[in-house]
Amino acid sequence: MRDVEQHVEEVIMDNLHQVAYDNSNSGLPLTILGPEENIARHINKTMIEEYVQTHYTGPRMCFVCCGGIHPDRAHALADKFFGKLSKVNNRPAFHTTHLGGTHFMCNEFMATSNTAMAFPICGTAHPDSIALQLVHNIIGQIREANLPQFLAQRRNRNIP
């Protein structure tokens, strides 16, 4: 658990999840780990096995390959590593409300500042989800080291 809490991204996403969604039984569940007190008091081996059987199913995964791999080889690899997964999406439908809110964590020993924001959006089946994924990738890919280059490209109209 301490290892997970050392990963800034894990902590940020857990805190964002707690702030953004109703945490009750009718809302979205916490991540498989969640805060340390959640693990220490409430999670056992059986619960983890049930979580994996419910959420780690074939319809919820995507197998992607590229490059010089023959389609038959890709199919064989998919069968080998994912063939035993359930072909049924076992996850129950969740009905939750996006609550919004803020959560601030201060750590003077960290070299960077990290921010996460959540907004209510359409589901993945909606046609606008592709545009939203593109915006997510554009915003999410800006890093401090690349910022001057990114800004220079925006000033130069000849660079797409």
C-alpha positions in Angstrom: 0.0 0.0 0.0 2.8 2.4 0.8 4.1 1.8 -2.7 0.8 2.9 -4.2 0.8 6.0 -2.1 4.2 7.0 -3.5 2.8 7.1 -7.0 1.4 10.7 -7.4 -0.9 9.7 -10.2 -2.6 7.0 -8.1 -3.2 9.3 -5.2 -4.4 12.1 -7.4 -6.9 9.9 -9.2 -8.2 8.3 -5.9 -8.8 11.8 -4.4 -10.4 13.1 -7.6 -12.7 10.1 -7.6 -13.8 10.7 -4.0 -14.5 14.4 -4.7 -16.2 14.0 -8.1 -18.7 11.2 -7.4 -21.2 10.0 -4.9 -19.3 7.4 -2.8 -22.4 5.6 -1.6 -23.7 2.2 -2.7 -25.7 3.8 -5.5 -22.6 5.6 -6.9 -19.5 4.5 -8.5 -17.3 2.3 -6.4 -13.9 3.3 -5.3 -10.9 2.0 -7.2 -9.7 -1.5 -6.4 -7.3 0.1 -3.9 -8.6 3.4 -2.7 -7.4 5.1 0.5 -5.3 3.1 2.9 -8.0 3.0 5.6 -10.4 1.5 3.0 -8.0 -1.3 2.3 -7.0 -2.0 5.9 -10.6 -2.2 7.2 -12.7 -3.5 4.4 -10.9 -5.4 1.7 -10.1 -9.1 1.8 -9.0 -11.8 -0.7 -12.6 -12.8 -1.7 -13.5 -9.2 -2.4 -10.5 -8.8 -4.7 -11.3 -12.0 -6.6 -15.0 -10.9 -7.0 -13.8 -7.5 -8.2 -11.5 -9.0 -10.8 -14.2 -11.4 -12.1 -16.7 -8.5 -12.4 -14.5 -5.8 -13.9 -11.8 -7.6 -15.8 -13.9 -9.1 -18.6 -13.3 -9.4 -22.4 -15.9 -6.7 -23.4 -14.1 -4.2 -21.2 -10.6 -4.7 -22.6 -9.0 -3.8 -25.9 -6.1 -5.7 -27.5 -4.1 -3.4 -29.7 -1.0 -4.2 -31.8 0.8 -2.5 -34.6 3.9 -2.9 -36.8 5.1 -6.0 -38.5 2.9 -8.6 -36.8 0.9 -10.9 -38.9 -2.9 -10.8 -38.0 -2.9 -14.6 -37.3 -0.1 -14.1 -34.8 -1.9 -11.2 -33.1 -5.1 -13.4 -32.9 -3.1 -16.3 -31.4 -1.6 -13.9 -28.8 -5.0 -12.5 -27.9 -6.4 -16.0 -27.5 -3.5 -17.0 -25.4 -3.6 -14.1 -22.9 -7.2 -13.1 -23.0 -9.1 -16.2 -24.2 -10.1 -17.3 -20.7 -11.7 -14.0 -19.9 -15.5 -13.8 -19.5 -17.2 -12.8 -22.7 -20.0 -11.1 -20.8 -19.7 -7.7 -19.2 -20.5 -8.6 -15.6 -20.3 -5.1 -14.2 -23.7 -3.8 -13.0 -25.0 -0.5 -14.3 -24.1 2.4 -12.0 -26.2 5.4 -11.6 -24.4 8.2 -10.1 -24.3 12.0 -10.1 -21.2 14.0 -10.7 -20.8 16.2 -7.6 -17.8 18.2 -8.5 -15.7 19.9 -5.8 -12.1 20.4 -5.0 -9.4 18.6 -3.1 -6.0 20.1 -2.4 -2.9 18.3 -1.4 0.2 20.2 -0.5 3.6 18.6 -0.3 6.6 21.0 -0.1 9.0 18.2 -0.9 7.6 17.5 -4.4 9.4 19.1 -7.3 6.2 19.4 -9.4 2.7 20.6 -8.9 -0.1 18.2 -10.1 -3.7 18.9 -10.9 -6.6 16.8 -11.8 -10.1 18.0 -12.9 -13.3 16.1 -13.5 -16.2 17.3 -15.6 -19.5 15.6 -16.3 -19.4 14.5 -19.9 -21.2 12.1 -22.3 -20.6 8.4 -22.2 -18.1 6.5 -24.4 -20.9 5.5 -26.8 -21.8 9.1 -27.6 -20.4 10.5 -30.9 -18.8 13.5 -29.0 -16.6 11.1 -26.9 -14.0 11.0 -29.6 -13.6 14.7 -29.7 -13.4 14.8 -25.9 -10.7 12.1 -25.9 -8.7 14.2 -28.4 -9.0 17.2 -26.1 -8.0 15.0 -23.2 -4.9 13.9 -25.0 -3.9 17.4 -26.1 -4.2 18.8 -22.6 -2.8 15.8 -20.9 0.3 15.7 -23.1 1.6 19.2 -22.2 4.5 18.8 -19.9 6.7 21.5 -18.4 9.7 20.5 -20.5 7.7 20.7 -23.7 5.8 23.9 -23.0 8.2 26.3 -24.7 8.1 24.2 -27.9 4.3 23.9 -27.7 3.9 27.6 -27.3 6.4 28.3 -30.2 4.4 26.0 -32.4 1.2 27.9 -31.6 2.8 31.2 -32.6 4.1 29.8 -35.9 1.1 29.4 -38.2 3.2 27.2 -40.6 3.4 24.4 -38.0 0.2 22.4 -37.6 
